[in-house]
Amino acid sequence: MPAVSVKNLRKVYQGGAEALRGVTLEVEEGDFFALLGPNGAGKTTLIGIVTSLINKTSGEVSVFDMDIDKNRSLAKTCIGLVPQEFNFNIFEKVEDIITTQAGYYGIPLVQAKKDAEPILKDLGLWEKKGETSQNLSGGMKRRLMIARALIHHPKLLILDEPTAGVDVEMRHSMWNFLRRINAEGTTIILTTHYLEEAEQLSRNVAIINKGTILVNEPTKQLLARYGEKNLEQIYLDLIKAENI
């Protein structure tokens, strides 16, 4: 079963800007899928539509076989979203940020506290649970965003630039965590400007530019097709050719 199925998806913003031009793709359940593209390519719009934060112009989108138009609320419970921008209350304590999020999904406070403990421990935040989030480093804030997105045990985790501004050591620590939860069954969609990250983590990759999918195939197959080039070189060549 696909975790996400997108067919002929179009999005035209007010004023006529066409962000998505008939995008079709599938992300299989259990996949680690990288969605790559330059700024303004349509990645954030695509994620916004899948998570029901943005209304589509036309096309079909389903999450675990649930059409987002017909089963929007139920589909949203299957998704954990880590946006690019920090969007929590900086004066709220770490544990409270997590348990408040759990409340939106009907999880009682006692259960939320119990569920939060292993997640915060896994992400190295347990000792900071009583701190206000403004006192966290940039890397810890990124991990807090992931912890918050996982508190309701979503089947699909969508990460929009999760390691932006994170140092190398912490980035690799986050990679290991993401690999583990993916191995345990969580489907992951990753957008990143760190092409090494996508090459290391993803099993399948799609490259989007100007609202159109240029490439959508297994990462290893794409690398083999281009011989000696790494994913960053392949990406740059494709985008450059598209922009000529």
C-alpha positions as CSV (number, residue, x, y, z in Angstrom):
1,M,0.0,0.0,0.0
2,P,1.4,3.5,-0.8
3,A,1.9,5.7,2.2
4,V,1.3,8.6,-0.2
5,S,-0.2,8.6,-3.6
6,V,-0.3,11.8,-5.7
7,K,-1.9,11.9,-9.2
8,N,-1.9,14.8,-11.6
9,L,-1.6,17.3,-8.8
10,R,-1.8,20.9,-9.8
11,K,-1.6,24.0,-7.6
12,V,-2.1,27.5,-9.1
13,Y,-1.8,30.3,-6.5
14,Q,-3.8,33.6,-6.7
15,G,-2.2,35.7,-9.3
16,G,-1.5,32.8,-11.6
17,A,1.7,31.3,-10.3
18,E,1.7,27.6,-11.1
19,A,3.6,25.8,-8.3
20,L,2.7,22.2,-9.3
21,R,2.2,21.2,-12.9
22,G,0.5,17.7,-12.9
23,V,2.8,16.0,-10.4
24,T,2.3,12.2,-10.1
25,L,4.3,10.1,-7.6
26,E,4.0,7.4,-5.0
27,V,5.8,6.8,-1.7
28,E,5.5,3.2,-0.6
29,E,4.8,2.3,3.0
30,G,8.1,1.8,4.9
31,D,10.1,3.9,2.4
32,F,12.7,6.5,3.1
33,F,12.0,8.9,0.3
34,A,13.9,12.1,-0.5
35,L,12.1,15.0,-2.3
36,L,14.8,17.3,-3.7
37,G,14.6,20.6,-5.6
38,P,15.8,24.2,-5.5
39,N,13.9,26.9,-3.6
40,G,10.6,27.6,-5.3
41,A,10.5,24.2,-7.0
42,G,7.3,23.1,-5.4
43,K,8.5,20.9,-2.5
44,T,6.8,22.9,0.2
45,T,3.6,23.2,-1.8
46,L,3.5,19.5,-2.3
47,I,4.1,18.8,1.4
48,G,1.5,21.4,2.3
49,I,-1.1,19.7,0.2
50,V,-0.4,16.2,1.5
51,T,-0.7,17.5,5.1
52,S,-3.9,19.5,4.2
53,L,-2.2,22.8,5.1
54,I,-2.6,24.0,1.5
55,N,-5.6,23.4,-0.8
56,K,-4.9,21.8,-4.2
57,T,-6.2,23.2,-7.5
58,S,-6.8,19.8,-9.0
59,G,-5.6,16.2,-8.9
60,E,-5.9,13.4,-6.3
61,V,-4.0,12.8,-3.1
62,S,-4.4,9.9,-0.7
63,V,-2.5,9.0,2.5
64,F,-2.6,5.2,3.3
65,D,-5.5,4.8,0.9
66,M,-7.4,7.7,2.5
67,D,-8.4,10.4,0.1
68,I,-7.5,13.7,1.8
69,D,-10.7,15.3,0.5
70,K,-13.0,12.6,1.9
71,N,-11.0,11.6,5.0
72,R,-9.0,14.6,5.9
73,S,-9.1,14.4,9.7
74,L,-8.3,10.7,9.7
75,A,-5.5,11.1,7.1
76,K,-3.9,13.8,9.2
77,T,-3.7,11.5,12.3
78,C,-1.3,9.3,10.2
79,I,1.2,12.1,9.6
80,G,3.8,13.8,11.7
81,L,5.2,17.0,10.2
82,V,8.5,18.7,11.0
83,P,8.4,22.1,9.3
84,Q,11.4,24.1,8.4
85,E,10.7,27.0,10.7
86,F,10.6,26.6,14.5
87,N,6.9,27.1,15.4
88,F,6.6,26.3,19.1
89,N,6.2,28.6,22.1
90,I,9.7,29.5,23.2
91,F,8.5,30.2,26.7
92,E,6.9,26.7,27.1
93,K,8.9,23.8,28.7
94,V,10.1,21.0,26.5
95,E,7.9,18.3,28.0
96,D,4.8,20.6,27.9
97,I,5.3,21.3,24.2
98,I,5.2,17.5,23.6
99,T,2.2,16.8,25.8
100,T,0.2,19.7,24.5
101,Q,0.7,18.4,21.0
102,A,-0.4,14.9,22.2
103,G,-3.6,16.6,23.5
104,Y,-4.6,17.6,20.0
105,Y,-4.8,13.9,19.1
106,G,-6.9,13.1,22.1
107,I,-4.0,11.5,24.1
108,P,-4.6,12.0,27.9
109,L,-1.9,13.9,29.8
110,V,-0.8,10.9,31.9
111,Q,-0.3,8.8,28.7
112,A,1.4,11.6,26.9
113,K,4.0,12.0,29.6
114,K,4.6,8.3,29.5
115,D,4.9,8.3,25.7
116,A,7.1,11.4,25.7
117,E,9.8,9.8,27.9
118,P,11.3,7.3,25.4
119,I,11.1,9.8,22.6
120,L,12.9,12.5,24.5
121,K,15.5,10.0,25.7
122,D,16.1,8.8,22.1
123,L,16.6,12.3,20.9
124,G,18.8,13.4,23.8
125,L,16.3,15.8,25.3
126,W,15.2,14.0,28.5
127,E,17.5,16.0,30.7
128,K,16.1,19.2,29.2
129,K,12.4,18.3,29.7
130,G,11.9,21.0,32.3
131,E,13.7,23.7,30.4
132,T,12.0,26.4,28.4
133,S,12.6,25.8,24.7
134,Q,14.3,29.2,24.3
135,N,17.2,27.9,26.3
136,L,17.9,25.0,23.8
137,S,20.6,25.1,21.2
138,G,19.6,25.2,17.5
139,G,20.2,21.4,17.2
140,M,18.2,20.6,20.2
141,K,15.3,22.7,18.9
142,R,15.4,20.7,15.7
143,R,15.2,17.5,17.7
144,L,12.4,18.9,19.8
145,M,10.4,19.5,16.5
146,I,11.0,15.8,15.6
147,A,9.9,14.6,19.1
148,R,6.7,16.7,18.9
149,A,5.9,15.3,15.5
150,L,6.3,11.7,16.8
151,I,4.2,11.9,20.0
152,H,1.0,10.5,18.4
153,H,2.9,7.6,16.8
154,P,2.3,8.6,13.1
155,K,2.9,6.1,10.4
156,L,4.4,8.8,8.1
157,L,7.0,11.4,9.2
158,I,7.6,14.3,6.9
159,L,10.8,16.3,7.5
160,D,11.3,19.6,5.8
161,E,15.0,20.5,6.1
162,P,15.4,18.8,9.5
163,T,19.2,19.4,9.9
164,A,19.4,23.0,8.7
165,G,21.9,24.8,10.9
166,V,22.8,21.6,12.8
167,D,26.5,20.7,13.4
168,V,28.0,17.6,11.8
169,E,28.1,15.5,14.9
170,M,24.4,16.1,15.7
171,R,23.4,15.7,12.1
172,H,24.9,12.2,12.1
173,S,23.2,11.4,15.4
174,M,19.8,12.5,13.9
175,W,20.6,10.3,10.8
176,N,21.0,7.3,13.1
177,F,17.8,8.0,14.9
178,L,15.8,8.4,11.6
179,R,17.3,5.2,10.2
180,R,16.2,3.3,13.3
181,I,12.6,4.5,13.3
182,N,12.4,3.9,9.6
183,A,13.7,0.3,10.2
184,E,11.0,0.0,12.8
185,G,8.3,0.8,10.3
186,T,7.9,4.6,10.1
187,T,7.7,5.9,6.5
188,I,9.8,9.0,6.1
189,I,9.7,11.7,3.4
190,L,12.7,14.0,3.6
191,T,13.4,17.3,1.9
192,T,16.9,18.6,2.3
193,H,19.5,20.9,0.6
194,Y,22.2,18.6,2.0
195,L,22.5,16.2,-0.9
196,E,24.9,13.9,1.0
197,E,22.1,13.5,3.5
198,A,19.7,12.3,0.9
199,E,22.2,10.0,-0.7
200,Q,23.1,8.4,2.7
201,L,19.5,8.0,3.9
202,S,17.0,7.6,1.1
203,R,16.0,4.4,-0.8
204,N,14.1,6.4,-3.4
205,V,14.4,9.9,-4.6
206,A,12.4,12.4,-6.6
207,I,13.9,15.7,-8.0
208,I,11.4,18.5,-8.7
209,N,11.9,21.8,-10.5
210,K,9.5,24.4,-11.6
211,G,6.6,22.2,-10.4
212,T,7.5,19.2,-12.5
213,I,9.1,15.9,-11.5
214,L,12.5,15.4,-13.3
215,V,13.5,12.2,-11.7
216,N,11.7,9.6,-9.6
217,E,13.5,6.3,-9.0
218,P,15.5,4.2,-6.5
219,T,18.5,6.2,-5.3
220,K,21.0,3.4,-6.0
221,Q,19.6,3.0,-9.5
222,L,20.0,6.7,-10.2
223,L,23.6,6.7,-8.9
224,A,24.4,3.7,-11.0
225,R,22.9,5.3,-14.1
226,Y,25.2,8.2,-13.8
227,G,28.4,6.2,-13.1
228,E,31.0,8.0,-11.1
229,K,28.8,11.0,-10.1
230,N,27.4,11.5,-6.6
231,L,23.8,12.7,-6.0
232,E,24.9,16.3,-5.6
233,Q,26.6,16.3,-9.1
234,I,23.6,14.5,-10.7
235,Y,21.2,17.0,-9.1
236,L,23.2,20.0,-10.2
237,D,23.4,18.7,-13.8
238,L,19.7,18.1,-14.0
239,I,18.7,21.5,-12.6
240,K,21.2,23.3,-14.8
241,A,20.0,21.5,-17.9
242,E,16.4,22.3,-16.9
243,N,17.2,26.0,-16.4
244,I,19.0,26.6,-19.7
